[in-house]
Amino acid sequence: MAMSEIKHHLSDDILMAYASGNLPEAFSVAVAAHVSMCDTCRATLESFDAIGGSLLTETAPVETGADAFQSVMDKIRQAPSEAPVLRNATPDFPTPLSDYVGESLDEIKWQPIGMGVKQSILHTQDDATARLLYIPPGTAVPNHSHEGLEMTLVLQGAFADETEYFSVGDIELADGSTVHTPIAADGQPCICLAVTEAPLKFKKMFHRLVQPLMRI
């Protein structure tokens, strides 16, 4: 997967929440995918993991039963063996995301939602929604704001709004203070992973009326 220099990163608060296991599954997928693409955020996450490991070593040990080790070994022996999973040499998606959608664009089951835009909703827990979006070149997502946090990771192509430009590997964090009209840039389709904890707030009545059909 070709990747330009990543300029838009995750916040320390989000990386800390991910490291401590306090993010909804849908957001965790986006964070893991971005971290697999971004050296900067991966280094920050590793430092948080190191801090967490240091704290664990300072925690008083908890006594276990005399048969605890034998019980664990018995469960390991009883676990069914699995054949190795063969991976494509050049997958279209980062590994944390391919576990949900497969490795190839050809495996995606797209649902049209209008204006040539297509989506594929990931199967994650209900406290947030993750979806792949395919946006044709030059097509704009209607002007909107947000009820809560939205996290958008660019996987292919690029998009731009009124103030910023996001290319492969970049991740946008938007909240209730963000009002924008993202548009697929550079004359090519933009494929991105978008995670939301609440429906978008569209400005035009028409888009609000069809929003339940789009599930976005």
C-alpha positions in Angstrom: 0.0 0.0 0.0 1.6 3.2 -1.2 1.8 5.9 1.5 2.9 9.5 1.5 4.2 11.3 4.6 1.6 11.2 7.4 0.8 14.6 8.7 -2.4 14.1 10.7 -2.0 11.9 13.8 -4.0 10.6 16.8 -4.1 12.6 20.0 -2.2 11.3 23.1 -5.6 11.0 24.9 -6.9 8.6 22.3 -3.7 6.6 22.2 -3.7 6.3 26.0 -7.4 5.2 26.0 -6.5 2.6 23.3 -3.5 1.4 25.3 -5.6 0.9 28.4 -8.4 -0.9 26.6 -11.0 1.9 27.1 -12.1 2.5 23.5 -15.2 1.0 21.8 -14.3 -1.7 19.4 -15.0 0.4 16.3 -12.6 3.1 17.4 -10.0 0.6 18.3 -10.1 -0.8 14.8 -9.3 2.6 13.4 -6.6 3.3 15.9 -4.9 0.0 15.3 -5.1 0.5 11.5 -3.6 4.0 11.8 -0.9 2.9 14.2 0.1 0.1 11.8 0.7 2.8 9.1 2.2 5.6 11.2 5.7 5.4 12.8 5.0 8.5 15.0 1.8 7.2 16.6 3.3 3.7 16.9 6.3 5.0 18.9 4.0 7.0 21.2 1.8 4.0 21.8 4.8 1.9 22.6 5.9 4.4 25.2 2.4 4.2 26.8 2.6 0.4 26.8 6.0 0.6 28.5 4.6 2.9 31.2 1.7 0.5 31.7 4.1 -2.5 31.9 6.2 -0.6 34.5 3.2 0.0 36.6 2.2 -3.6 36.5 5.6 -4.7 37.8 5.1 -2.5 40.8 1.7 -4.0 41.6 1.6 -6.5 44.4 1.3 -10.1 43.1 -2.0 -12.0 43.5 -1.8 -15.5 44.9 -3.2 -18.3 42.7 -4.2 -21.9 43.4 -1.7 -24.6 43.3 -3.3 -26.1 40.2 -3.5 -22.9 38.2 -0.5 -23.6 36.0 -1.7 -27.1 35.2 -5.2 -25.9 34.4 -3.8 -23.4 31.8 -1.6 -26.0 30.2 -4.6 -28.4 30.0 -6.7 -25.8 28.2 -3.8 -25.1 25.7 -3.5 -28.8 24.9 -7.3 -29.1 24.4 -7.5 -26.1 22.0 -8.1 -27.1 18.4 -5.2 -26.5 16.1 -5.8 -24.2 13.1 -4.3 -24.2 9.7 -2.1 -21.1 9.0 -3.9 -18.3 7.2 -2.2 -17.3 3.9 -1.9 -13.6 3.4 -1.7 -11.7 0.2 1.8 -10.3 -0.6 0.4 -6.8 -1.0 -3.0 -6.4 0.8 -5.2 -3.4 0.1 -5.9 -2.8 3.8 -3.7 -2.7 7.0 -3.8 -6.0 8.9 -6.0 -4.8 11.8 -8.7 -3.8 9.3 -8.3 -6.8 7.0 -9.3 -9.0 9.9 -12.8 -7.4 9.5 -13.1 -6.8 5.8 -10.6 -9.1 4.1 -7.4 -8.0 2.3 -8.7 -7.1 -1.1 -11.1 -4.4 -2.4 -12.6 -7.2 -4.5 -13.9 -8.8 -1.2 -15.9 -5.7 -0.2 -19.7 -5.8 -0.5 -20.5 -2.2 -1.2 -23.9 -0.6 -0.6 -24.7 2.5 -2.8 -25.9 5.5 -0.8 -26.2 8.1 -3.5 -24.0 10.3 -5.7 -21.8 7.4 -6.5 -20.8 7.1 -2.9 -20.7 3.5 -1.5 -20.3 2.1 2.0 -19.7 -1.1 3.8 -20.5 -1.3 7.5 -18.2 -3.4 9.7 -19.6 -5.8 12.3 -18.6 -4.3 15.6 -20.3 -3.6 18.9 -23.2 -1.2 19.0 -21.6 1.6 21.0 -19.9 3.1 17.8 -20.2 2.4 14.1 -17.3 1.8 11.7 -17.8 1.8 7.9 -15.7 1.8 4.8 -16.6 4.7 2.4 -15.9 4.8 -1.3 -16.1 8.4 -2.6 -15.7 9.1 -6.3 -13.2 11.7 -7.4 -14.5 15.3 -6.9 -17.6 14.1 -5.0 -18.4 15.9 -1.7 -20.0 14.5 1.4 -22.8 16.9 2.2 -22.1 19.7 4.7 -22.4 18.4 8.2 -21.4 18.7 11.8 -21.2 16.0 14.5 -23.1 14.8 17.6 -19.9 13.2 18.9 -16.5 12.0 17.9 -15.8 11.0 14.3 -12.5 9.4 13.3 -11.7 9.1 9.6 -8.6 7.2 8.3 -7.6 7.6 4.6 -6.8 4.2 3.1 -6.5 5.2 -0.6 -6.7 8.5 -2.4 -7.2 11.7 -0.4 -9.9 14.1 0.7 -10.0 17.8 1.6 -12.4 20.0 3.5 -12.5 23.8 4.0 -9.3 23.9 6.0 -7.3 20.6 5.8 -6.0 18.0 3.3 -5.8 14.3 4.3 -3.9 11.7 2.3 -3.1 8.0 2.8 -2.4 7.2 6.5 -3.8 10.6 7.7 -6.5 10.4 10.3 -9.0 13.2 10.9 -10.6 13.8 14.3 -13.9 15.7 14.2 -16.4 16.6 16.9 -19.3 18.9 17.6 -17.2 22.0 16.8 -16.4 20.7 13.3 -18.6 21.8 10.4 -17.2 20.8 7.0 -17.8 19.5 3.5 -15.2 16.8 2.7 -14.5 16.2 -1.0 -12.5 13.4 -2.6 -9.4 15.1 -4.0 -6.6 14.6 -6.5 -8.9 13.3 -9.3 -9.1 9.7 -7.8 -11.5 7.9 -5.6 -11.1 8.2 -1.8 -11.5 5.1 0.3 -11.5 5.7 4.0 -12.5 4.1 7.3 -15.0 6.3 9.1 -16.0 5.7 12.8 -18.7 7.6 14.5 -20.2 7.4 18.0 -23.4 9.2 16.9 -25.2 10.1 13.6 -23.9 13.0 11.6 -25.8 16.4 11.7 -26.5 17.3 8.1 -27.4 20.9 7.4 -29.9 20.5 4.5 -33.4 19.1 5.1 -33.2 16.7 2.2 -30.1 15.0 3.6 -31.7 14.7 7.0 -34.7 13.0 5.5 -32.7 10.4 3.7 -30.2 9.9 6.5 -32.1 6.9 8.0 -31.8 5.1 4.6 -28.0 5.8 4.5 -27.5 4.8 8.1 -24.8 7.4 8.5 
